[in-house]
Amino acid sequence: MGLVAAALLAALPARAIVELDSSFGVTDGNYTALGADYPAVGEFTGLADSGVLIEGDWVLTAAHVAGGLSAGSIYQIGGNNYTVASTIINPAYNGTDLNSDIALVRLTSNVTNVTPATLYTGSSELGTVGTWVGFGASGTGLTGATTPRGTLRGETNDTDVFYDPVSGDFSLLSGTDIVADFDDGTVGNNTLFPYSSPTPTAEEGGLAPGDSGGGVFATIAGSTVLIGVNDFVAAGNGTNTQYGALSGATRVSSYASWINSEVTPVPEPGSMAAVAGLMALMMGMTWRRGRTG
């Protein structure tokens, strides 16, 4: 896997959806229609990057996206604008490599007309067909990204391998990133061989510099869940936006505990004491009702 490892060393932030060319019988309309099926993905309009709604006022995104946000930044979703209140970048992210490129953004108010995505906490992502969704430029596997950003698109791709950005190792068992290659049916562009099939999916595609922070969704055990956050793109056998390119996403399951600890924080000691007091009072009321009945 020397070629792949070298490509990932030169990985860039992922910011677009690149599509199959017209010889496969698909059009840009296929990709925009697919994107529309995932309304939980919204856009940070000042950056033209993405984020996934996971609770009423919480958005999951890439750390390198959150680093460009500040209080007052705008998140657009469901046809409405919402204001960023604060950001929480994963403490393991150092800004210089692919490790722990994940962050939370809190909004000043709840999003009321969009159902949040469901986080995946298991370990069965491999072998699923993921739908990678976000805003950004587009193009085809022949041309690379050529069109302006700002349109929600989705593309499908096999979940080929896990990747550990700390060690640089690929594994079929562990790793905090998901990596897929952009296949066109040729052996030469099957960059992740032997882990990947050269046969493209129905709306095969890849990331390119506009979708950072968007989501990777898959159907596992009958439920559509969020398995990844768009992270990076890297050159495979061609450029980093054409056939053979690699797309990477941070695995949600690897950071589920951290996400839940921030979104649902443990009550402060004083709050816990108040809750305990309330419970004791309720127990006392129940006892008295029992005695007078």
N, C-alpha and C positions, 0 to 999 in steps of 0.2 A: 504493500500500500504506500510505497514511497512517493509516487506521483500525487496521490490524493493528499497525503500529509503535507507535501510541499505547497499544494494549492491552498490548503487551509491556512497555512502560515501567512499567505497574502490575502486573506479574506477581507472583504469590505462590508460595511453596513448594508443590510438588505432593504431596498426601497422601491420595488416594482414587481409587476407580474409580466413575464415574457411568455408568449404563446407559441403553440404549434403553427407552422405555416399553412397556407390554404390548401396545399396538396393533401392534407389530412381530412378535408371536408368540414373544418370548423371555422368559425368567424369570431371576431371580437365580441359579437353578441352572445356567443356561448359563454364567454368568460365573465361578462358583466351580469348575465342572468344568474350564473353560479354565485357570484359575489353577493347579489341581492338576497340570496337564501340565508345569509349570515348577517342579519341586521345588528348583532351585538358588536360588530366591528365599526368603530367610529374613527374620525380623523382629527388630529391636532392641526388646525388649519394654518397656523403660523409656520409649521415645519413641513407640512404635507406628508406627515408620517402618521402611524396608526396606533390604536389602542383598543383593547377588548373590554367591554363592560362585564364585570363579574359580580357586582352588587349594585344596589341603587345608586350609590355615590362613589363607587370604587372602580378604577380602570386598571387593567394589567397591561404593561407595555415593556419595551426593551429599556435597559438602563441607559443606553446611549441616546435614546429618545428623551427620556425623562431629564437627562442632563441639560437638554436645551429648553426645558420648560421652566416657568416661574409662576408664582401666584398671579392670577389674572390672565394666563394663557387660555385659549379657547379650544374646547373639545366639542366637535359637532357630531351628533348622532340622532337618528330618528327625525331628521328635519329641524332639529333645534340646537341652539348653542348653549353650552354650559361652561362655567368658569372653573379653572383649576384653583384649588385652595392650597394644596401642598403635594410634595412628591416624597416617596421613600425608595431609595435605591438600595438594592441588596448589598449588605456590607462586604461581601466577598468580591464585588465588582471593583476592578482597579482601573478601568478605562483604557487599558493597553492591550488586552487580549479578549478572547471570546468567553472567558469564564464568568458565569453568574450574570450574564447580560439580561437582567430582569428587574423590573421596578413596578411600584404601585403609585397610582395617582389618585388623590382624593378630590372630588368635586365639591363645590359649595352647596349643591342641592342634588336631590335625587333625580335620576332619569326615570320618567314615569311611563313612557310609551314603548319601551324596548325590554324584552325579556333578557336578563343577563345570561351569559354563557355558563355552563356547568363545568367545573374543574375536574380533570381526570386525576385520580390518585393511585391508580394501579400500575402494572408493569407490562401490559400486553399491547403496546403500541406497534411493535415490529410486525410486519406482514399486513398491516391495515393500509387502506388507501386514504391518505390525508388530503383535506381540502385546505389549501393555503390561501388566505384572504387578506386583502389590504388595499390601500390607495397608492397611486403612483404612476409613473410612466409605464409604457408598454411597448410592444413590438413583437417580433417573431424570433424563433430560434435561429433563423437565417440572418436576420439583420441586427439582433440585439435590441435593447430598449431605444426607441426613437421618438415616442409621442409624449406630450406633456403629462404631468401628474394631475391628480384630482378626481379620478374615477375609481369607484369600488369595483374590484375584480376578484375572481377566485380561480384557482387552477388546482388540478388534482395531480398527485404523485404518490408512488409507493413509499412507504416508510421503510427505507432500505437498511440503515445501520444507526447505532448509537455512537456518539463520539465524546471522548473525554478531553476537553480543551486544556486541562492541566498537564496530562501526560502525553497528549497527542495520539492516544491509542483509539482504535476502532474496536467495537465489541458488539456481539449479538446479545449480550446479557446486561451490560451496564453502560453508563456514560450519561452526562447531563444534557447533551444536545442530540437532536434528531437530524440526520443528514439524508438528502435524496438527490439523485442526479436527474438531469433533463434529457430524457431519452427521445430518440427519433427513429428507432428501429434498427440502427446500425451498431455493429460491434464497436466501432471506433469511438462512438459517443457514449458507450455504456461504461462510464467512468468508475462506477462502484462495483464492477465485476470482481469477484463472483457472487457478491451479495445482491446484485441488482439484475433484473431482466432487461434486455434491450427494448422490449415491447412497450411503447408508451401507453399511458392510460387515456381514457376518452377525451379529457381536457387537460392533457399533460402540459406542464409549464414549469417555470422556474422563477426565482426571485432575481431582482436586479436593482442597481441603485435607483425608493419611494414607498416600500411596504414595511419598513422596520416597525416592530411593535404590533403588527397585525397577528392574526391567529391561525393556528393549524388545528382543524377539526377532524374528528374521525368518529365512525359509528362502532362502538365497542359494547358487546353484550346488549345490543338493541337500543342503546342510547347514544345520542350525538353529544360528544364531549370535547372540551378544549384540551388538546394534548401538547401544544407548543406555542411559543411566541416567536414570530419572525425575527431572526437575529442577523444572519450574514449570508453573503454570496461569495463563491470562490470559483476561480477558473478550473475547469476539468481538462478536457483535451482541446478545448478552444478558449474563447474569451469568457469572462465571468458573466456574460448575459446571453450567450448563445447555447446551442445544443452541446451537451456534455458538461455544462456548468453544474456546480453543486449549490444546493440551497440548504441552509441550516436554521434550526429553531431551538430555542431553549426549552427543555422538557418541563412541562408544568408539574408533573408528578415529583420531579426532583426537588421542587421548591414549594410543594403544597403546604408543608408544615409552617414554613416561614410566612407564606401568604396568609394562612389562617390566623397566625399569631398576630399579624398586623391589622388585618381586617376585623378580627374579633378579639381585641386585646383582653388579657386577664384583668379583672377589676383591681383597682388600687386597694391597699389594706383597709382604708377607711370605708370604701364602698362595700368590701366584703363583709365588714363588721355590720354595716347597715342592713345588708341582705340577710345576714344571720339573725339580726334582731327582729327583722320582719318575719322571718320564718318561725322564730320562737313565739312571736306574738300570735301568728296564725295557728300554731300548734296549741297555744293556750286557749284560743277562742274555740277550737274544735273540742278540746277537753271540756270546757264549760258547757258547750251545747250538748255534749254527751250526758253530762251530769243532770241537766235540767230537763232532758227528754224523758 
